[in-house]
């Protein structure tokens, strides 16, 4: 009897696992063609009574300085890795072991998977799901779509989501008209858009923005963003 009960539980477990896998694939395929209507962070802000500013703009209608800025600042190997940048993970681990300021090895693909499908809490379960969804979007979306979704849903301040909304909020201009300097200023507040300010940046944020602006030119001149336009 015990063996039979265990067999039934195992059978139901694998059925449930199969259903979860299938549903996650369907979810990812849907977001390949449809803009994510809301993220966990957007829902959190809306429930708290915070006005949510968000507008969807295709990647092709954005200033190219924006993806170049986030590649230069957040993920220089975006076009070359398959979701996880193992070199960045190794460098982050070494820096942490040496007692330096904590660094992350999270790629744009991983951040997109987390923002679009998951919650921000740090746990082994969420990290495992992040790796799973990262693999799916790399396989089913491709780099241009990953960048497009990332730029449209990334948190950019209290209640502000996506570069299009941030461009209007901070500079009063559409996202296709952003200059390299403006794109760099927006990117410089990542990954701490609540603590850092675009309008009143600290000295360190201003310095970081200037470095990012230089990286925009490097990304452009060296074709590091070629996967987005071919």
ABEGO torsion letter per residue (X at the ends): XAAAAAAAAAAAAAAAAAAAAAAAAAAAAAAAABBBABBAAAAAAAAAGBBBBBBBBBAAABBAAAAAAAAAAABAAAAABAGBBAAAAAAAAAAAAAGBBBBBABBAAAAAAAAAABBABBBAAAAAAAAAAAAAAAAAAEAAAAAAAAAAABBAEBGBBEAAAAAAAAAGBBAAABBAAAAAAAAAAOABAAABBAABBBAAAAAAAAAAAAAAAAAAAAGAAAAAAX
